[in-house]
């Protein structure tokens, strides 16, 4: 099927895409309803409850009912089960336990650890896709090995865990073709241990994990050094060149100049679009940060990138290091420590909403098309694309070709297509293309960049 743009007959001028055309899919009222159900009050209650366990250090007590990592894990587990019951019992809950031996670095004793994992199973047995959202339950003070001092860990990272819990609460009773997993991982501060365990489990069990959203330090709008308040932006970090890139993939990337279009980068763009659709009050937006994480730092999405999965990290725009990895104290009139009093729960609500909108949009959309190719047999200023339908899951009602200038960070134009080919009056010399599946209601999946086909 040929799709021609109603502009110049030969070559679309670069200026023509300066302003976005149909820049985002239509809004789904059901997703908007779920987004609106996210509660700042519930988020605050969960953060304060997690803080009430004194410390959640990975090496802290696991048997005490009121203090330590064990009590915190059981709280999240019990809350997940309540959400499941209220949602009709479809959501399953597990303590994903694993034993970690002393490593000579940040674990000095044999330790039984656990990730608290909730799963909303997909309704379509042919749709094997898995979507994952995470936050880390453990906390720390200045000395990463201090397992006894009070370590509130309100923003780092009870904020992320509370966001995971709130998304689980809202979505527990909903049905999606594919599977959604929501997890509070342990051991982030000791070396991303829980995330590493889960990423390796995903690889061993052959999960078709297409998106991983890591939430870490996502509940404060006021930064220090310099002092700045920003309630309207959330950063999303994504890797460019995949950590698992093979020599053949590197050759292909150089051939196509696609270093800005790896699967994690596409997922980051998708989250920005979801925010524009569903969390857009007062100009709120997700900022694309084109690096794997903050400068020289890492997080729980990293092990998933290392296993070859599309994974991104959400973090507030301006961190306050007076309230991060600090002993509780007051010096020269400055109070240090990661307490709930230093958080902004309306800001955290928006973070949770972005995650929910992203997960729900992806879960309702068809799987990605297969074997997307740009045809180069003819020397022409046009762009010919072809692809195959996705394998498994609901059949797409159609597709959309996404277009942007090579220097543009986000897709600028969306071209609906019914068949499995597109012939565009746009030069592949000047633009980058992607193809995404769409259902009858307009739910749009992750785009796939074409490789060379002859």
N, C-alpha and C positions, 0 to 999 in steps of 0.2 A: 504494500500500500504506500503510495507516495504522499508525503505531507510537505506542502510548499508554504513558506511564509509569505504573507501578502505585502511584500516590500519590493525592493529592486529585483529584477528578474535574474540577475547573474550572481552577485556577491553581496551579502548583507554587510553594510559598512560597520566599522567598529563602534561608532557612536550610537548605533541603533539599539544596542543592549545596555546603554548607560543607565537607563531606568528599568527596574524589574518589570516584567510582564507576567501576570499570573504567578507571583513569586512563591505562593504556598498553596497547599491543598485546601479544600473546603473544611470548615470546622464541623466536628461531630458533636451534636448536643449532648449525647450520653457521656462522652469524654469530658466535656465542659462541666457537666453535672458532677462527675467524680472529682474533678479538679477543685470545684467549689466546696466539696465536702471536707477537704483537708483543713484541719483545725489547728490554729496556733495554740489554743488552750490545751489541747491534747498533747501537742508536741512539747510544750513547756512541762506538763505533768510528767511525761516520760523522761525528759532530761533530768528533772529534779529527783525522780525516783532512782535513776541510775547513779546520780551524784550521792544519794543517801547511803549507798553501800560503802562509803568511805574511800576505799581504793578499789580499782578494778585492774590493778597490775597483773600481768599475765602469770607471775610467779606467786601471787598472793593466795590467801586461804580459799580452798574450794569446798570446805565442809560447813563453815559457819553459815547460819541462815540469814544473817543480817549484814555481814561485812565480807568484802572480797569478790574475786572474779566469779567464784562458784555461785554465790547468791545472785549476782547480776545476770549470769547466764540463765539461771532458773527463772528469773523474772521475765526475761524476753521470751523464753520458751512458753511459759504459762500464758503470757499475753497473746502470743501467736495462736495458742490453742483456743483461747476465748474468741479471737477473731474468726477462727475456723468454724467454731460451733455456731456463732451468730450468722455466718455465711452459708450454713447448710452442710458443713462438714467436708466439703470438697478439698479444702486446703490441708495438706499434710505437714506435720512438723517433726523435726528430728534434731537430736544432738549429734552432730557429725564429729565424733571424737577421734583423736590421734595422739600418739605418744611422741614427745620430742626429747631427744637425749642431749646431755650437756654438749655445748658447741665451742666452749672456750671464748665466747664473745658475750652474748647477752642472755644465755640460758646456762645456769650453773648447776642445775639438778634435773634429773629425769622428771618430766612433767606431762601429765595427762591434760591435753587441751581440748577445746570443743568449739566448733562453729555452730551457731543456732540457725537452722535453715528451714524456711517455710517454702512450700511448693504449691503453686496453683496449677494443676495439671491441665494440659490442653485438651480440647474436646474432639479434635480431629486426629485420629490415630496415624494418618499419613503425614501430618505436619510435625516434623521432628525438631523444629526450631526451639531454642531455649533462650530466654532473656533473663539477665541477672542484675540485681541491684544490691549494693553492699554498703556497710559502714563498719567501723571497727569498735568493738566493745571495750577493749583494754585502755588503760590510762597510765600516766606516769608523772613524776615530778622531775626536778633538775637532774638527779642521779638516776639513770635509766635502770639501775639495779636495785633501787630502793623500793621494796615491796611492802613496807609497813606504814610509811607516812601517808597521810591523807592526800589523795590524788583525785580531785573532783572530776577532771576530764569532761567538763560540761560541753565546751565547744569542740574539743579534740578528744574523743569524737562521739560523745553522747548525742551531739547534733545529728551526725550521720546515722547512728543507730535509731534515733527517734524518727528520722525521716523514713527509714526502712520500715519501721513499725507502723507508721501512719499510712504509708502506701499499702501495706498488708491489710490494715484495718479496713480501708476503703474498698479494696479490690477483692477481698477474700471470697465474697459471694458471687463475683462476676465470672463469665465464661468467655474464653478466648480460644481460637483454634490451636495456638501453640502454648508452650509452658512458660510460666513466669516463676522465677526463684528469687526469694528475698532473704538476705543473710546478714547476721551480725558475726563478723569474723574476729577471732582472738589472735593476739600475738603480733599486731602491726608494729608496735613500738619496739619489739624485740627482734624485728627483722622480717616483717611481712609474712610471718609463719603460717597463720591461718589461711591467708589468701593463696600462698604457695601450695599448701595442702589441697585446697579446693580446686585450684587451676590444674594441678596434676591429676586429681580425681576426675575432673571434666575430660581431660585428655585420655585417661585410661578407660573411662566408661563411654568414650566416643560421643560426648554431648555435641549436638549441633548448635553450639553457642554462638549466636550471631551478634550479641550486644551485651556488654558488661558496663554498668554505671557505678563508679566508685564515688562515695560521698564522704569527704574527710575535711573537717573544719569548714562547715557550711552554714553556721548560725549566728554570725556577727557582722554587723554593717559598719562598725567603727574601727578604723586602723590607727596605729600609732607609729610615729617616726617615719614619715610625717603624720600628724593628726589629720584624719580625713574621714568623713562619713559618706557612705555610698549605699543607699538602700535599693538601687535600681539595676545593679549588675551582678552577675554570677559568672565566674570563669569556668571554662571547660578546656582541659588540657588533652592533647591527643598526639600520638606519635606520627611522624611522617613516613620515614622509611621503616618498614616492619622489622622487628627484632629477629624474626625467623626467615628473613629474605634469603632465598637460594641464589646461587650464581646466575641461573637462568632468569629468575625473577628480577635480579639486578640488571641484567642485560635488557630485559623488556622494559623496566622502569626508565633506563637511560634512553632507550629508543623512543618511548612515548613521552618523556619528560613528565612523568606522573608522580614525582616525589611528594606532591601535595595532595595526593588522592588515595592513600592507603585506606583500608577498611575502617580503621579507628578515626581517621580524619573525616570520612564520610559520616560516621556515627556522630561525631561532634557537630557537623553541620546540621544533621537531622535534629539534634537536641535544640539547636538554635531556632530552627523552624518550628518545632513543637512549642517552644516558649512564645514565639510570636503569635501562634494560633490561639493558645489557651491561657497564657500568663503574661498578658500584655498591658496591664493597667499602669498608667502614669509613665509609659515609656520603658518599662522593665524589659531587659534583654539579657541573653546569654552572650558572653564575649568569647570568641574563638581565640585560644592561645595555641599557637603553632609550635609547641614543643611537648615532649612526653609528660612533663610535670614542671613544677616551679624550678628555678635555676639550680641545677646539681642535686635535686631532691627526687624522691620517689614515693609511691604509695601502693595500695593494694591492687590497683589495676595493672601494675608492672608485671607480676607473675603471669597474668593472663596474656599480656602482650608477648611475654617470653614464650608462651605456649602457642602463639600464633592467632590469638583471638582479638577481635575488635573490642577494645576496652578504653574508657576515658575516665578522667577524674574531674569532679566538680569541687571547687573551693571558692570561698568568699573572695571578693575582689581585693580587700585590704586586710591582711592579717595583723593581729595585735600580739606581739611576742612577749609583752608583759603578762599575758594570760595564756601562755602556751609553754608547756614543759618547764613549769616554774614551781619551786617550793612555795607554800603558802606563807606570806610574810608581808610586812609593810616597811619600806625603806625610804627615807627622805620624803615622807608623805605620799609615796606611791604604793598602792596595793597590788601585789603580785599574786597570781594564781588563776586557774581556769574554773571560775565559778559561774553559775547561771545568771548572776546579776550583771555580768558583762556581755550577755547575749541579747540578740534582737529576734524575738520569736515570730514576729511578722515577716522578717526576712527569711527565717528558717522555713516558714510556711511556703513561701514562694519557691524555695529550693525543692521541697518535697513535691510541690505541684509540677515543676518542670520534669522531675523524674517520673511522676505518674503519667503525665501527658505523653512523654516519650515512650514509656513502656506500653501504654494502652494503644497508642497510634501504631506502633510496630506490631503489636500482638494481633490487632484487627486487620492489618494489611496482609496481602498475599506475600509469599516468599519471593526472593529475588529471581529475576530471569537468569537463564543459563547461557553460556557460550556467547556472550555479547561481543560482537566484532564490528570493526569499521573496515569496509571493503576498499582495497587500494589498487585493484587491477586496472582501473581507468585513471589516467592523468586528468584530473578535473578539479574545479573549484567548489564542487558540490561535496556533500558528505553522505555516503550511503552506510546505513547501519542495519544489522540483522542480529537476531537472537533467538533463543529457544525458550519455551514456557518453563516455569519452575517445576521441579520434581517434588511432588507431595504438597499437601495442604490445599486449601480452596483455590480453584482456578481463577486467575485474574480476569476481570472484566475488560481490561485493556492495559495500556502501558503509558508512560510519560517519558519523553526525551527531555533531559535537563541540559541546559546550555549555559556556559559562562565564558567570558574572556579569559585568556591564559593568566592574566594578572589579577583576576577577581577572586576574592576569598570565598564567596558564596554563589550558589546557582542564581542566575539572573532571569532565565526564561524557562517555561514549562510548555512542552508541545504534546498534546494528547495524541495517542496512536492506538488504533484498534488491532492491527495485525502484528506480525513479527518482523517487520522491516520498516525503515523510514528512509526517504530520499530527501535531503534537506538542501535548500539553496543557501547554505552557510559553509564557509571554508573550514576544513579541519586544520588548516594552517594557523588560524586565528582564534579558534575556540576549543574548549574542552567539553566533552559530552558524557552523559551518564544515562542509563536506562533503568527505570524503576517500574515494578508491578503496581497496579491499582485495582481495587475492587469496585463494585457498582456504586458504593456510597462515597467513593473518593479517598478511602484510606490508602495511603501511599507508602510503599516499603523503602528499604535502603537502596540507593542507586548502585549500579555496577558500571565501571568504566570499561569501554570496549578495548579489546586487544586487536592486533592486526589480523584480518582474515583476507584470504585471496580467492 
